[in-house]
Amino acid sequence: EKWQADHAAALDMVHQTQAAWRELQPVVARDSFPLEVLFHVSESLPMDQVHLTLFEAEGNHLLIKAEAKNLTAGFQFFDALKNNPKLPGYTWEMAQPHSLANDVTQLQIEGTHAAHE
């Protein structure tokens, strides 16, 4: 306890530095940088079958909304995300797809990265 009391200022500085690096982690960690993640998500899109309508990245959570030409293309995209080796550590969940009158299917997919929780 005496050592901690003698070094309280240094320990406080270390804790402040740790907190600052945790806040910067999404920007400096390549695998969680939002533009990098968006790039890898777009690589999973079936060509001319699915387009993104929303991509949100906040901390360890992703929200993806998309429209697919049909239900099959929507599930192909979801499977491609789950199996994309450039998106390791993500757990993916897809809400029930919503079919529109013109056979377009709306998708909502959420991803959570375990290492960044």
C-alpha positions, 0 to 999 in steps of 0.5 A, a space after each residue: 500500500 505504501 508503494 501505491 501511495 508513493 506512486 499514485 500520480 504515476 498510476 493515475 497517469 497509466 490509467 488515464 493513458 489506458 482509457 485514452 487508448 481504449 477510446 482510440 481503439 476503433 480508429 487505430 485497430 485495422 480490423 475494427 476501423 469502420 471504413 475497413 469493415 465496410 469494405 469487407 462487408 461490401 466484398 460479401 455482397 452478391 454482384 448486382 443482387 444486394 445493395 446496402 441502404 444503411 451501414 452503422 458502426 459504433 464500438 463493437 456493433 454493426 447495423 447493416 440494412 440492405 435490399 436484395 433482388 430476392 430472398 435467396 440473394 439476401 440469404 447468400 449475403 448473410 451467409 457470405 458475411 458469416 463466412 468472410 475470413 476478413 471479418 473474424 470475431 463477428 457474431 451475425 444475426 439477421 432479423 426476419 427479411 421483409 418482402 416488398 410488393 416488387 419482390 425486393 427483400 429488405 434485410 436488417 443484419 447486426 454484427 457484434 465483435 467479441 474482442 471489442 466488447 
